[in-house]
Amino acid sequence: MKAPNTKPPASFEAALQELEGIVQTLEGGGAPLEESLKAYERGMGLLNFCQTTLGQAEQKIRILDNGALHDLGEVTSPNSAGESS
């Protein structure tokens, strides 16, 4: 039986790729129960890592954008940022 991977992912993208692989494996249903449980546990750890990373990115965006998050359709040009009429 393969030992579970417990090392932290190198990046958000690496975590997402590994998580997608785990989902495919679990959806396939061909793994033994114990291996599936370990894969699920690893997947939950990766999911937590991804959610935390996205939360940190959102917080940085809020800081850079003076505390506001905008819909992608509301992007303003850099020239109009901070200008008042």
N, C-alpha and C positions, 0 to 999 in steps of 0.2 A: 504494500500500500504506500502511496506517495505521501510524504510528510507535508503538512499544510504550510503554505507560504505565509510567514508571519512578518516579513520585512515590510516596512512602509513603502508605498509606491514612490517612484522617482518624480512623478508629476501628476497633475490632474488628468492629462491625456493618457498616461500609462495606466492610471487607476481605472479610467473609463473603459479602456481597451480590455483590461483584465476582467472587469465586471461584465462586459458584453460576452466574453468567452465563457464565464461561469454561468451566465443566464442560458446560453446556448446548450451547455453541457447538461444543466438541470432540466431544461425543456425537453432535451432528447430522451431523458429517463433511463439511459443505459448504465448509469453509474450505480454501484452498490450503495445501500442506505448510509453506511458510515462515511463513505467518501462524499456522498451528497450532502450530509450534514456538515462536514468540514468545509465543503465548497460554499454552502449557504453561510456559514459563520464568516468565512473570508469575504464573501460578497457583502455582508452587512458591514464589515469593517471598511471595505472599499467605498460603500455607499456613504457611510459616515464621513470618511475622508473627503469625498467629492462635495458633500453638502457643506462641510466646514470650509473647504477651499472656496466654493462659490459664495458663501456668506462673507468671507474675508474680502473677496473681490468686490462684492456689492458695497461693503463698508468703505473700501478705498474709493469707489466711484462716488459715493455720497460725500466723502471728504473733499474730493477733487471738484465736485459739482456743488459745493456750498450747501450740503445737507439735503439735496433734492435728487430724486431719481426721476428721469423723464422717459416717456415712451419713445421708441425709436423714431416715430413720426414727428416728435417735438424737438429734434435736434436744431440748435441755433448755431449760426455762424460765429466763429471766434471774434469777429469784429463787433458783433452786437452784444456779446457777453459783457455784463457790467455797465453798459451804457444806460443812461436814464434820459428820458425826454423832458 
